[in-house]
């Protein structure tokens, strides 16, 4: 994806989130907005990441409740990118939190931005913010992420945020790359 006026130049860290966009921890009252976001963007997301499948939408309410319960255990940290009107512009999640020992803890990063908000640098800014929260709020020392090879925008988001490729991966039958970031080793 070519840089847009609000996108950082290649090789530079992303800017912070704009003042009109907030990264908010997922709550029960977000359910309707999240479901609308996922439905509205399903075809758009399926072009670059594996589709969630019909079952996800058919059982959304129980899935949302399960995510909140999992978040309460500390095993995951789910976030929404919300505009000033409360509309969901994206999701940013830390899943599979693994507390290896007192000095090492990791999580997998996942994110998606609505089609109508794409190309504005929001994904990069959101990953920048969650990277900071991962270290300060959640005490993590490393993050991993993966993206398909046919998703250059996502690869750019990760590399601008200091992630480095560490190997190949299969993502729902599509070839991809796995990335890693040691928190505290990269300052953006």
ZAFI-616729 format. One record per residue: x, y negated, z of N, C-alpha, C in turn; residue in one letter. Coordinates in pm, whole numbers, padded with zeros to 5 digits. Atoms other than C-alpha are relative to their C-alpha. Layout:
// residues N
+--------+--------+--------+--------+--------+--------+--------+--------+--------+---------+
|   n.xx |   n.yy |   n.zz |  ca.xx |  ca.yy |  ca.zz |   c.xx |   c.yy |   c.zz | residuo |
+--------+--------+--------+--------+--------+--------+--------+--------+--------+---------+
|      X |      Y |      Z |      X |      Y |      Z |      X |      Y |      Z |       A |
...
+--------+--------+--------+--------+--------+--------+--------+--------+--------+---------+
// end
This chain:
// residues 188
+--------+--------+--------+--------+--------+--------+--------+--------+--------+---------+
|   n.xx |   n.yy |   n.zz |  ca.xx |  ca.yy |  ca.zz |   c.xx |   c.yy |   c.zz | residuo |
+--------+--------+--------+--------+--------+--------+--------+--------+--------+---------+
|  00085 |  00116 |  00000 |  00000 |  00000 |  00000 |  00090 | -00123 |  00000 |       X |
| -00083 |  00120 |  00001 |  00151 | -00337 | -00093 | -00032 | -00088 |  00119 |       X |
|  00028 |  00089 | -00112 |  00189 | -00592 |  00186 | -00107 | -00102 | -00037 |       X |
|  00098 |  00106 |  00016 | -00101 | -00831 |  00229 |  00051 | -00120 |  00076 |       X |
| -00050 |  00117 | -00073 | -00063 | -01184 |  00362 |  00012 |  00021 |  00150 |       X |
| -00008 | -00021 | -00144 | -00128 | -01057 |  00715 |  00085 |  00121 |  00037 |       X |
| -00085 | -00116 | -00027 |  00090 | -00746 |  00679 |  00145 | -00045 |  00017 |       X |
| -00141 |  00036 | -00016 |  00450 | -00758 |  00800 |  00080 |  00044 | -00122 |       X |
| -00084 | -00046 |  00109 |  00726 | -00734 |  00541 |  00056 |  00138 |  00031 |       X |
| -00057 | -00133 | -00024 |  00871 | -00384 |  00493 |  00122 | -00008 |  00090 |       X |
| -00114 | -00008 | -00091 |  01116 | -00291 |  00767 | -00013 | -00082 |  00126 |       X |
|  00017 |  00080 | -00121 |  00985 | -00539 |  01022 | -00110 |  00060 |  00088 |       X |
|  00104 | -00053 | -00088 |  00779 | -00448 |  01330 | -00132 | -00072 | -00025 |       X |
|  00129 |  00064 |  00021 |  00406 | -00518 |  01312 | -00025 | -00111 |  00102 |       X |
|  00036 |  00107 | -00095 |  00263 | -00833 |  01470 | -00100 |  00055 |  00102 |       X |
|  00101 | -00044 | -00098 |  00035 | -00810 |  01775 | -00140 | -00008 | -00062 |       X |
|  00139 |  00006 |  00043 | -00340 | -00766 |  01739 | -00047 | -00145 | -00005 |       X |
|  00055 |  00136 |  00001 | -00527 | -01081 |  01637 | -00088 | -00021 |  00123 |       X |
|  00080 |  00027 | -00122 | -00712 | -01254 |  01925 | -00144 |  00049 | -00009 |       X |
|  00140 | -00043 |  00016 | -01050 | -01146 |  01780 | -00017 |  00151 |  00004 |       X |
|  00005 | -00146 | -00002 | -00963 | -00774 |  01803 |  00059 |  00049 |  00132 |       X |
| -00041 | -00049 | -00132 | -00931 | -00580 |  02129 |  00010 |  00151 | -00002 |       X |
| -00015 | -00144 | -00020 | -00801 | -00233 |  02209 | -00061 |  00034 |  00135 |       X |
|  00079 | -00028 | -00119 | -01049 | -00093 |  02462 | -00008 |  00149 |  00024 |       X |
|  00012 | -00142 | -00035 | -01058 |  00238 |  02644 | -00143 |  00048 | -00029 |       X |
|  00130 | -00058 |  00035 | -01343 |  00463 |  02524 | -00086 |  00020 |  00124 |       X |
|  00096 | -00015 | -00109 | -01654 |  00460 |  02745 | -00129 |  00062 | -00056 |       X |
|  00125 | -00064 |  00038 | -01995 |  00633 |  02740 | -00086 | -00091 | -00087 |       X |
|  00087 |  00092 |  00074 | -02172 |  00323 |  02612 |  00048 | -00029 | -00143 |       X |
| -00051 |  00017 |  00136 | -01957 |  00327 |  02296 | -00054 |  00105 | -00097 |       X |
|  00039 | -00115 |  00083 | -02122 |  00645 |  02164 | -00066 | -00039 | -00131 |       X |
|  00073 |  00037 |  00124 | -02365 |  00488 |  01912 |  00092 | -00071 | -00098 |       X |
| -00089 |  00076 |  00087 | -02102 |  00249 |  01776 |  00106 |  00091 | -00063 |       X |
| -00100 | -00093 |  00053 | -01845 |  00528 |  01737 | -00062 |  00089 | -00106 |       X |
|  00068 | -00085 |  00098 | -02095 |  00753 |  01559 | -00025 | -00078 | -00130 |       X |
|  00022 |  00083 |  00118 | -02186 |  00469 |  01321 |  00131 | -00021 | -00076 |       X |
| -00132 |  00019 |  00060 | -01816 |  00400 |  01256 |  00043 |  00126 | -00077 |       X |
| -00041 | -00125 |  00063 | -01746 |  00767 |  01178 | -00086 |  00032 | -00123 |       X |
|  00089 | -00024 |  00116 | -02050 |  00801 |  00947 |  00033 | -00095 | -00115 |       X |
| -00026 |  00100 |  00104 | -01979 |  00478 |  00760 |  00132 |  00022 | -00072 |       X |
| -00134 | -00014 |  00057 | -01616 |  00571 |  00699 |  00038 |  00143 | -00035 |       X |
| -00033 | -00141 |  00021 | -01639 |  00948 |  00652 |  00067 |  00025 | -00135 |       X |
| -00058 | -00024 |  00133 | -01574 |  00952 |  00277 |  00135 | -00070 | -00014 |       X |
| -00126 |  00074 |  00005 | -01302 |  00688 |  00311 |  00111 |  00076 |  00073 |       X |
| -00100 | -00074 | -00077 | -01120 |  00885 |  00581 |  00038 |  00130 | -00071 |       X |
| -00025 | -00130 |  00062 | -01154 |  01214 |  00390 |  00095 | -00010 | -00120 |       X |
| -00094 |  00016 |  00111 | -00946 |  01068 |  00107 |  00145 |  00012 |  00046 |       X |
| -00139 | -00001 | -00044 | -00635 |  01061 |  00328 |  00027 |  00088 |  00122 |       X |
| -00018 | -00090 | -00114 | -00695 |  01285 |  00633 | -00107 |  00109 | -00006 |       X |
|  00101 | -00107 |  00002 | -00878 |  01615 |  00689 | -00134 | -00048 |  00058 |       X |
|  00134 |  00037 | -00043 | -01256 |  01567 |  00722 | -00036 |  00066 |  00133 |       X |
|  00043 | -00054 | -00129 | -01414 |  01618 |  01065 | -00101 |  00113 | -00016 |       X |
|  00098 | -00105 |  00023 | -01683 |  01841 |  00917 | -00139 | -00036 |  00051 |       X |
|  00140 |  00027 | -00036 | -02062 |  01843 |  00951 | -00029 |  00027 |  00147 |       X |
|  00023 | -00036 | -00140 | -02049 |  02006 |  01296 |  00032 | -00117 |  00094 |       X |
| -00038 |  00117 | -00080 | -01878 |  01696 |  01437 | -00119 | -00095 |  00015 |       X |
|  00112 |  00094 | -00001 | -02177 |  01480 |  01343 | -00125 |  00062 |  00061 |       X |
|  00119 | -00068 | -00053 | -02442 |  01738 |  01433 |  00003 |  00008 |  00152 |       X |
| -00014 | -00015 | -00145 | -02307 |  01770 |  01788 |  00077 | -00117 |  00061 |       X |
| -00079 |  00116 | -00042 | -02168 |  01420 |  01834 | -00018 | -00033 |  00148 |       X |
|  00023 |  00040 | -00140 | -02332 |  01347 |  02172 |  00075 |  00088 |  00098 |       X |
| -00073 | -00089 | -00091 | -02189 |  01655 |  02340 |  00150 | -00014 | -00019 |       X |
| -00143 |  00021 |  00025 | -01853 |  01596 |  02174 |  00049 | -00127 |  00069 |       X |
| -00037 |  00126 | -00064 | -01844 |  01236 |  02299 |  00011 |  00020 |  00152 |       X |
| -00003 | -00027 | -00145 | -01927 |  01351 |  02654 |  00123 |  00083 |  00037 |       X |
| -00117 | -00084 | -00027 | -01654 |  01616 |  02633 |  00130 | -00082 | -00007 |       X |
| -00119 |  00085 |  00009 | -01398 |  01356 |  02521 |  00017 | -00086 |  00125 |       X |
| -00006 |  00081 | -00122 | -01486 |  01134 |  02816 |  00043 |  00083 |  00121 |       X |
| -00039 | -00089 | -00110 | -01453 |  01428 |  03056 |  00149 |  00034 | -00010 |       X |
| -00142 | -00031 |  00020 | -01116 |  01517 |  02904 |  00087 | -00122 |  00035 |       X |
| -00073 |  00123 | -00032 | -01005 |  01154 |  02935 |  00013 | -00017 |  00152 |       X |
| -00003 |  00011 | -00146 | -01093 |  01162 |  03306 |  00109 |  00087 |  00062 |       X |
| -00104 | -00088 | -00053 | -00844 |  01448 |  03356 |  00140 | -00054 | -00025 |       X |
| -00131 |  00052 |  00037 | -00561 |  01243 |  03204 |  00065 |  00075 | -00114 |       X |
| -00056 | -00078 |  00110 | -00510 |  01495 |  02924 | -00002 | -00076 | -00132 |       X |
|  00012 |  00081 |  00120 | -00608 |  01234 |  02664 | -00036 | -00142 |  00039 |       X |
|  00035 |  00140 | -00020 | -00651 |  00859 |  02633 | -00056 | -00051 | -00132 |       X |
|  00069 |  00041 |  00121 | -00907 |  00740 |  02377 | -00028 | -00149 |  00004 |       X |
|  00016 |  00145 |  00010 | -00932 |  00379 |  02257 | -00073 | -00038 | -00127 |       X |
|  00067 |  00056 |  00116 | -01139 |  00170 |  02019 |  00058 | -00138 | -00030 |       X |
| -00030 |  00136 |  00043 | -01043 | -00136 |  01819 | -00135 | -00067 | -00021 |       X |
|  00128 |  00068 |  00008 | -01338 | -00369 |  01872 |  00021 | -00146 | -00039 |       X |
| -00005 |  00143 |  00028 | -01405 | -00710 |  01722 | -00080 | -00074 |  00106 |       X |
|  00069 |  00081 | -00101 | -01561 | -00996 |  01918 | -00149 |  00030 |  00010 |       X |
|  00142 | -00036 | -00001 | -01909 | -00865 |  01827 | -00024 |  00141 |  00053 |       X |
|  00012 | -00137 | -00050 | -01837 | -00517 |  01965 | -00005 |  00104 | -00109 |       X |
| -00003 | -00096 |  00110 | -01816 | -00356 |  01620 |  00132 |  00076 |  00003 |       X |
| -00120 | -00085 |  00002 | -01572 | -00065 |  01593 |  00073 | -00019 | -00132 |       X |
| -00086 |  00016 |  00116 | -01289 | -00143 |  01354 |  00098 |  00116 | -00014 |       X |
| -00094 | -00111 |  00005 | -01077 |  00158 |  01444 |  00002 |  00077 |  00129 |       X |
| -00021 | -00085 | -00117 | -00981 |  00430 |  01685 |  00149 |  00027 |  00013 |       X |
| -00141 | -00029 | -00028 | -00643 |  00490 |  01849 |  00002 |  00092 |  00122 |       X |
|  00008 | -00101 | -00106 | -00596 |  00803 |  02058 |  00136 |  00059 |  00032 |       X |
| -00115 | -00078 | -00047 | -00327 |  00969 |  02264 | -00058 |  00131 |  00053 |       X |
|  00057 | -00130 | -00037 | -00408 |  01339 |  02288 |  00110 |  00097 |  00039 |       X |
| -00092 | -00106 | -00042 | -00249 |  01649 |  02432 |  00116 | -00055 |  00083 |       X |
| -00102 |  00053 | -00091 | -00065 |  01460 |  02705 |  00067 |  00118 |  00069 |       X |
| -00078 | -00109 | -00056 |  00212 |  01687 |  02824 |  00103 | -00059 |  00096 |       X |
| -00094 |  00047 | -00102 |  00387 |  01603 |  03151 |  00103 |  00110 |  00022 |       X |
| -00103 | -00102 | -00004 |  00703 |  01806 |  03105 |  00064 |  00006 |  00138 |       X |
| -00055 |  00012 | -00135 |  00863 |  01685 |  03429 | -00008 | -00146 |  00042 |       X |
|  00008 |  00137 | -00051 |  00910 |  01366 |  03632 |  00061 | -00104 | -00093 |       X |
| -00067 |  00095 |  00088 |  01122 |  01211 |  03357 | -00038 |  00016 | -00146 |       X |
|  00034 | -00025 |  00140 |  00962 |  01346 |  03039 | -00149 |  00030 | -00014 |       X |
|  00142 | -00021 |  00025 |  00602 |  01318 |  02920 | -00033 | -00049 | -00141 |       X |
|  00027 |  00031 |  00140 |  00463 |  01316 |  02567 | -00151 |  00004 | -00028 |       X |
|  00137 | -00010 |  00050 |  00139 |  01276 |  02373 |  00004 | -00013 | -00151 |       X |
|  00016 |  00015 |  00144 |  00023 |  01299 |  02013 | -00086 | -00123 | -00027 |       X |
|  00070 |  00121 |  00039 | -00089 |  00973 |  01855 | -00084 |  00026 | -00125 |       X |
|  00085 | -00003 |  00118 | -00382 |  00953 |  01615 | -00071 | -00133 | -00011 |       X |
|  00067 |  00128 |  00019 | -00547 |  00648 |  01462 | -00072 |  00000 | -00134 |       X |
|  00072 |  00022 |  00124 | -00794 |  00544 |  01194 | -00064 | -00137 |  00006 |       X |
|  00056 |  00135 |  00011 | -00916 |  00204 |  01076 | -00109 |  00002 | -00106 |       X |
|  00113 |  00007 |  00093 | -01246 |  00129 |  00904 |  00045 | -00052 | -00137 |       X |
| -00032 |  00044 |  00136 | -01235 |  00079 |  00528 | -00010 | -00152 | -00011 |       X |
|  00020 |  00145 |  00011 | -01367 | -00277 |  00566 |  00107 | -00080 |  00074 |       X |
| -00105 |  00067 | -00075 | -01078 | -00359 |  00802 |  00140 |  00038 | -00047 |       X |
| -00129 | -00048 |  00049 | -00801 | -00186 |  00608 |  00076 | -00112 | -00071 |       X |
| -00084 |  00096 |  00070 | -00508 | -00383 |  00469 |  00022 | -00130 |  00073 |       X |
| -00017 |  00124 | -00078 | -00511 | -00645 |  00745 |  00107 |  00014 |  00108 |       X |
| -00104 | -00021 | -00100 | -00230 | -00497 |  00955 | -00051 |  00049 |  00134 |       X |
|  00056 | -00042 | -00129 | -00467 | -00371 |  01226 |  00057 |  00133 |  00050 |       X |
| -00054 | -00130 | -00043 | -00336 | -00013 |  01229 |  00139 | -00018 |  00061 |       X |
| -00134 |  00023 | -00053 |  00022 | -00130 |  01276 | -00001 | -00072 |  00134 |       X |
|  00011 |  00075 | -00126 | -00074 | -00378 |  01546 | -00057 |  00087 |  00111 |       X |
|  00060 | -00088 | -00101 | -00289 | -00120 |  01725 |  00100 |  00104 |  00048 |       X |
| -00104 | -00096 | -00041 | -00007 |  00136 |  01722 |  00105 | -00071 |  00085 |       X |
| -00095 |  00077 | -00083 |  00227 | -00133 |  01855 | -00054 | -00014 |  00142 |       X |
|  00058 |  00017 | -00134 | -00013 | -00198 |  02144 | -00010 |  00132 |  00075 |       X |
|  00014 | -00127 | -00071 | -00079 |  00168 |  02223 |  00137 |  00055 |  00037 |       X |
| -00137 | -00040 | -00033 |  00296 |  00231 |  02215 |  00040 | -00062 |  00133 |       X |
| -00032 |  00067 | -00126 |  00336 | -00025 |  02494 | -00083 |  00058 |  00115 |       X |
|  00085 | -00057 | -00106 |  00039 |  00111 |  02691 |  00043 |  00142 |  00035 |       X |
| -00043 | -00138 | -00026 |  00170 |  00466 |  02654 |  00112 |  00001 |  00105 |       X |
| -00112 |  00006 | -00094 |  00485 |  00367 |  02841 | -00041 | -00062 |  00134 |       X |
|  00030 |  00073 | -00124 |  00341 |  00122 |  03095 | -00121 |  00055 |  00075 |       X |
|  00124 | -00043 | -00066 | -00015 |  00241 |  03166 | -00005 |  00151 |  00025 |       X |
|  00014 | -00146 | -00008 |  00023 |  00615 |  03107 |  00130 |  00072 |  00035 |       X |
| -00127 | -00059 | -00043 |  00390 |  00673 |  03197 |  00059 |  00100 | -00097 |       X |
| -00053 | -00093 |  00099 |  00475 |  00851 |  02872 |  00140 | -00042 | -00044 |       X |
| -00135 |  00029 |  00045 |  00829 |  00878 |  02743 |  00019 |  00024 | -00149 |       X |
| -00012 | -00027 |  00144 |  00766 |  00997 |  02386 | -00139 |  00018 | -00061 |       X |
|  00121 | -00022 |  00076 |  00496 |  01003 |  02122 |  00035 |  00076 | -00127 |       X |
| -00011 | -00065 |  00130 |  00449 |  01226 |  01820 | -00121 | -00040 | -00082 |       X |
|  00110 |  00031 |  00091 |  00230 |  01164 |  01516 |  00025 |  00077 | -00129 |       X |
| -00013 | -00067 |  00129 |  00167 |  01320 |  01177 | -00090 | -00067 | -00100 |       X |
|  00083 |  00051 |  00108 |  00035 |  01206 |  00843 |  00027 |  00080 | -00126 |       X |
| -00016 | -00070 |  00126 | -00019 |  01355 |  00502 |  00096 | -00077 | -00090 |       X |
| -00096 |  00063 |  00090 |  00236 |  01287 |  00231 | -00067 | -00100 | -00094 |       X |
|  00071 |  00090 |  00092 | -00032 |  01117 |  00018 | -00063 | -00119 |  00072 |       X |
|  00050 |  00114 | -00075 | -00095 |  00851 |  00285 |  00116 | -00096 |  00030 |       X |
| -00114 |  00089 | -00022 |  00181 |  00592 |  00236 | -00028 | -00110 |  00102 |       X |
|  00031 |  00106 | -00098 | -00001 |  00331 |  00447 |  00025 |  00050 |  00142 |       X |
| -00019 | -00055 | -00135 |  00002 |  00557 |  00753 |  00149 |  00024 |  00027 |       X |
| -00144 | -00019 | -00018 |  00367 |  00647 |  00697 |  00068 | -00134 |  00032 |       X |
| -00057 |  00133 | -00025 |  00447 |  00273 |  00687 | -00033 | -00048 |  00142 |       X |
|  00039 |  00038 | -00137 |  00253 |  00212 |  01012 |  00093 |  00066 |  00100 |       X |
| -00086 | -00073 | -00095 |  00457 |  00478 |  01188 |  00144 | -00049 | -00005 |       X |
| -00140 |  00041 |  00006 |  00798 |  00374 |  01058 |  00019 | -00143 |  00047 |       X |
| -00012 |  00138 | -00051 |  00734 |  00004 |  01130 | -00008 | -00005 |  00152 |       X |
|  00010 | -00007 | -00146 |  00659 |  00110 |  01486 |  00111 |  00084 |  00060 |       X |
| -00117 | -00068 | -00052 |  00990 |  00294 |  01521 | -00004 |  00151 |  00000 |       X |
|  00008 | -00145 |  00009 |  00872 |  00651 |  01459 |  00096 |  00048 | -00107 |       X |
| -00090 | -00059 |  00099 |  01119 |  00875 |  01277 | -00053 |  00137 | -00040 |       X |
|  00045 | -00133 |  00044 |  01037 |  01182 |  01066 |  00084 |  00109 |  00066 |       X |
| -00071 | -00111 | -00065 |  01123 |  01508 |  01241 | -00031 |  00135 | -00064 |       X |
|  00027 | -00127 |  00066 |  00982 |  01772 |  01009 | -00128 | -00002 | -00081 |       X |
|  00119 | -00018 |  00082 |  00718 |  01895 |  00771 | -00111 |  00065 |  00083 |       X |
|  00116 | -00055 | -00069 |  00367 |  01993 |  00880 | -00112 |  00019 | -00102 |       X |
|  00119 | -00021 |  00080 |  00049 |  02129 |  00725 | -00118 | -00062 |  00075 |       X |
|  00114 |  00067 | -00063 | -00255 |  01909 |  00799 | -00126 |  00037 | -00078 |       X |
|  00123 | -00042 |  00067 | -00575 |  02088 |  00702 |  00023 |  00045 | -00143 |       X |
| -00031 | -00046 |  00134 | -00410 |  02246 |  00399 |  00072 | -00102 | -00086 |       X |
| -00070 |  00104 |  00075 | -00234 |  01927 |  00296 |  00139 | -00019 |  00058 |       X |
| -00137 |  00020 | -00052 |  00143 |  01874 |  00321 |  00014 | -00135 |  00069 |       X |
| -00019 |  00123 | -00075 |  00252 |  01617 |  00573 |  00136 | -00005 |  00067 |       X |
| -00123 |  00021 | -00075 |  00530 |  01485 |  00790 | -00034 | -00026 |  00146 |       X |
|  00013 |  00022 | -00143 |  00560 |  01494 |  01168 |  00104 | -00104 |  00040 |       X |
| -00085 |  00110 | -00045 |  00708 |  01187 |  01341 |  00013 |  00003 |  00152 |       X |
| -00020 |  00010 | -00145 |  00847 |  01117 |  01687 |  00056 | -00138 |  00033 |       X |
| -00054 |  00125 | -00054 |  00921 |  00807 |  01893 |  00031 |  00021 |  00146 |       X |
| -00038 |  00001 | -00142 |  01115 |  00801 |  02219 | -00029 | -00140 |  00050 |       X |
|  00038 |  00130 | -00052 |  00954 |  00517 |  02413 |  00115 | -00060 |  00080 |       X |
| -00110 |  00067 | -00069 |  01200 |  00261 |  02547 |  00126 | -00006 | -00081 |       X |
| -00120 |  00003 |  00085 |  01455 |  00332 |  02274 | -00014 | -00097 | -00116 |       X |
|  00025 |  00091 |  00112 |  01293 |  00099 |  02022 | -00078 | -00117 |  00052 |       X |
|  00068 |  00121 | -00044 |  01195 | -00256 |  02100 | -00043 | -00078 | -00124 |       X |
|  00050 |  00072 |  00117 |  00972 | -00432 |  01849 | -00049 | -00135 |  00035 |       X |
+--------+--------+--------+--------+--------+--------+--------+--------+--------+---------+
// end
